[in-house]
């Protein structure tokens, strides 16, 4: 394979092959350069940086695994990790679960115009920036003067402290995330549903299978690849959550909605603890990696591939 | 011919029982549709209502937000709030910055991704496989791992507090390269061979054969890139610190920090100003956008 294998003489390359290789490198050059400068070098130095104590201005000092030991003892970091995990699990479950049921619902409606309308309606929030979404909900969910609470009291409910109690602030953030992203997952499931061959349903009808049985025995098993994909990307995305909390609650009340990335941002660009922030990123990376690998492993057991 | 007409049934004396069955069946299907659609339509109201409220509050007086019940249709179309937005911040500047950054990023990605996609799909060169695997692996690493080193690199390039900081790191994309590679692999060899016999070089094959055929995937990539670049917030937050270089998402946060803007009709007016171009974009490119999301979904599934 390699031109320098032992016992082989260097063969002068065929000029055509050489030209093609040069062309290949030319075409990938911009992407390769960007990959090196903005990914490979930063990733390696990011990993390296987590073993240093560095305040950005003076010489970095090698401290071994101290940063990681400190992280394990850092109560705030453990809190943010818990918050992030809880957010990721609840947002993923709601986004993917609701997305799947909305998609199945839309798919079984027979009126085309209504299908198109619903698909559009659920997908619209996806194109709006998270900052705008957060600012909008911050306005609507105000405790005393907010529109949502106004209607709740009109319906006879108590005012909900949407953003001022720890528990509700967390729930609000999850709900806003679902509002923004559920349409994306609906689309993924709709695509999965369209890929199910009609003959399967026709055969089931001939066998006298009812609506529920068809759903349970055909639709859901054949949707498992979409479900698997959605779970994986939803969880990866949710673990990096930052914007909505940053805009809406700034981590509060207390630290109830502070996530790992928020703490990382504050440590790096607020306190200039670069090495410490880098070690957080490394932990986050390995948590995400471990979860993804676990999901892929478990996926083999329940995902139905045709 | 005769048989076919016969089997359709006599149009003058339709089979009464069959028609009756059909009617019953249609009626049941109709009912099932309504029952299914009702919760979905109610749910879609939840998607729309916040947007409707933003519009109606934006047309009120600056401090009308205490006034409840909120009118779903504003009583008067006052533009005071919009005026205040433009007085407080240079909103047009934010908008133009967003346009410049997004346009540059999108055009750059269309060029670099199609080039790299072509090379990975159609050319042979040593190290191709390992480079491609490296590219794919980079999609799995969260950007926060690279954040601090990239920050230092960008500063070193003199791009801190410069729109370039929002463009240069996004000028290429692994996802786009992957998308275009998949597409170029489906183009039949004969087209390329014919061009080669005519003496075309690789650059000519790329420009005259590959690019003209790649319209649909390029459009998909353009729209996905445009959308994510337009909404990018984290990067400007880190690299931009003067208000004349801000893009819309960061500018919105800056506006909120101004006196008397937090949670007011002024903020709603700014939100509506944000929504209008995004919704127009969405309505024009909806089909492609949906296709793009679906495509990236199916790739994984």
HADDOCK unambig.tbl for C-alpha pairs under 7 A between the chains (distance, minus, plus):
assign (segid A and resid 20 and name CA) (segid B and resid 123 and name CA) 6.43 0.50 0.50
assign (segid A and resid 20 and name CA) (segid B and resid 124 and name CA) 6.48 0.50 0.50
assign (segid A and resid 20 and name CA) (segid B and resid 125 and name CA) 6.87 0.50 0.50
assign (segid A and resid 21 and name CA) (segid B and resid 124 and name CA) 6.05 0.50 0.50
assign (segid A and resid 21 and name CA) (segid B and resid 125 and name CA) 4.27 0.50 0.50
assign (segid A and resid 23 and name CA) (segid B and resid 202 and name CA) 6.75 0.50 0.50
assign (segid A and resid 24 and name CA) (segid B and resid 119 and name CA) 5.17 0.50 0.50
assign (segid A and resid 24 and name CA) (segid B and resid 123 and name CA) 5.82 0.50 0.50
assign (segid A and resid 24 and name CA) (segid B and resid 124 and name CA) 6.82 0.50 0.50
assign (segid A and resid 24 and name CA) (segid B and resid 125 and name CA) 6.01 0.50 0.50
assign (segid A and resid 27 and name CA) (segid B and resid 115 and name CA) 5.05 0.50 0.50
assign (segid A and resid 27 and name CA) (segid B and resid 116 and name CA) 5.36 0.50 0.50
assign (segid A and resid 27 and name CA) (segid B and resid 119 and name CA) 5.89 0.50 0.50
assign (segid A and resid 28 and name CA) (segid B and resid 115 and name CA) 6.44 0.50 0.50
assign (segid A and resid 28 and name CA) (segid B and resid 116 and name CA) 4.40 0.50 0.50
assign (segid A and resid 28 and name CA) (segid B and resid 119 and name CA) 6.51 0.50 0.50
assign (segid A and resid 30 and name CA) (segid B and resid 112 and name CA) 6.28 0.50 0.50
assign (segid A and resid 31 and name CA) (segid B and resid 112 and name CA) 6.33 0.50 0.50
assign (segid A and resid 31 and name CA) (segid B and resid 116 and name CA) 6.71 0.50 0.50
assign (segid A and resid 31 and name CA) (segid B and resid 172 and name CA) 5.53 0.50 0.50
assign (segid A and resid 34 and name CA) (segid B and resid 169 and name CA) 6.93 0.50 0.50
assign (segid A and resid 34 and name CA) (segid B and resid 172 and name CA) 6.80 0.50 0.50
assign (segid A and resid 38 and name CA) (segid B and resid 150 and name CA) 6.13 0.50 0.50
assign (segid A and resid 38 and name CA) (segid B and resid 169 and name CA) 6.47 0.50 0.50
assign (segid A and resid 39 and name CA) (segid B and resid 146 and name CA) 6.61 0.50 0.50
assign (segid A and resid 42 and name CA) (segid B and resid 146 and name CA) 4.88 0.50 0.50
assign (segid A and resid 42 and name CA) (segid B and resid 149 and name CA) 4.93 0.50 0.50
assign (segid A and resid 42 and name CA) (segid B and resid 150 and name CA) 5.95 0.50 0.50
assign (segid A and resid 43 and name CA) (segid B and resid 145 and name CA) 6.20 0.50 0.50
assign (segid A and resid 43 and name CA) (segid B and resid 146 and name CA) 5.06 0.50 0.50
assign (segid A and resid 45 and name CA) (segid B and resid 149 and name CA) 6.60 0.50 0.50
assign (segid A and resid 46 and name CA) (segid B and resid 145 and name CA) 5.94 0.50 0.50
assign (segid A and resid 46 and name CA) (segid B and resid 146 and name CA) 5.79 0.50 0.50
assign (segid A and resid 46 and name CA) (segid B and resid 148 and name CA) 6.99 0.50 0.50
assign (segid A and resid 46 and name CA) (segid B and resid 149 and name CA) 6.15 0.50 0.50
assign (segid A and resid 102 and name CA) (segid B and resid 40 and name CA) 7.00 0.50 0.50
assign (segid A and resid 105 and name CA) (segid B and resid 36 and name CA) 6.41 0.50 0.50
assign (segid A and resid 109 and name CA) (segid B and resid 33 and name CA) 5.51 0.50 0.50
assign (segid A and resid 109 and name CA) (segid B and resid 36 and name CA) 6.96 0.50 0.50
assign (segid A and resid 109 and name CA) (segid B and resid 37 and name CA) 6.90 0.50 0.50
assign (segid A and resid 110 and name CA) (segid B and resid 33 and name CA) 6.77 0.50 0.50
assign (segid A and resid 118 and name CA) (segid B and resid 44 and name CA) 6.66 0.50 0.50
assign (segid A and resid 121 and name CA) (segid B and resid 44 and name CA) 5.72 0.50 0.50
assign (segid A and resid 121 and name CA) (segid B and resid 47 and name CA) 6.58 0.50 0.50
assign (segid A and resid 122 and name CA) (segid B and resid 44 and name CA) 6.12 0.50 0.50
assign (segid A and resid 122 and name CA) (segid B and resid 47 and name CA) 6.37 0.50 0.50
assign (segid A and resid 127 and name CA) (segid B and resid 227 and name CA) 6.63 0.50 0.50
assign (segid A and resid 127 and name CA) (segid B and resid 278 and name CA) 6.95 0.50 0.50
assign (segid A and resid 128 and name CA) (segid B and resid 278 and name CA) 6.79 0.50 0.50
assign (segid A and resid 129 and name CA) (segid B and resid 231 and name CA) 4.73 0.50 0.50
assign (segid A and resid 131 and name CA) (segid B and resid 249 and name CA) 5.95 0.50 0.50
assign (segid A and resid 132 and name CA) (segid B and resid 271 and name CA) 6.25 0.50 0.50
assign (segid A and resid 139 and name CA) (segid B and resid 263 and name CA) 5.04 0.50 0.50
assign (segid A and resid 145 and name CA) (segid B and resid 66 and name CA) 5.88 0.50 0.50
assign (segid A and resid 147 and name CA) (segid B and resid 70 and name CA) 6.80 0.50 0.50
assign (segid A and resid 179 and name CA) (segid B and resid 47 and name CA) 6.89 0.50 0.50
assign (segid A and resid 187 and name CA) (segid B and resid 294 and name CA) 6.40 0.50 0.50
assign (segid A and resid 188 and name CA) (segid B and resid 294 and name CA) 5.55 0.50 0.50
assign (segid A and resid 188 and name CA) (segid B and resid 297 and name CA) 5.60 0.50 0.50
assign (segid A and resid 191 and name CA) (segid B and resid 294 and name CA) 6.00 0.50 0.50
assign (segid A and resid 225 and name CA) (segid B and resid 301 and name CA) 5.06 0.50 0.50
assign (segid A and resid 226 and name CA) (segid B and resid 301 and name CA) 5.39 0.50 0.50
assign (segid A and resid 229 and name CA) (segid B and resid 300 and name CA) 5.94 0.50 0.50
assign (segid A and resid 229 and name CA) (segid B and resid 301 and name CA) 5.57 0.50 0.50
assign (segid A and resid 278 and name CA) (segid B and resid 145 and name CA) 6.66 0.50 0.50
assign (segid A and resid 281 and name CA) (segid B and resid 144 and name CA) 5.83 0.50 0.50
assign (segid A and resid 281 and name CA) (segid B and resid 145 and name CA) 4.96 0.50 0.50
assign (segid A and resid 282 and name CA) (segid B and resid 145 and name CA) 6.25 0.50 0.50
assign (segid A and resid 285 and name CA) (segid B and resid 141 and name CA) 6.69 0.50 0.50
assign (segid A and resid 285 and name CA) (segid B and resid 142 and name CA) 6.48 0.50 0.50
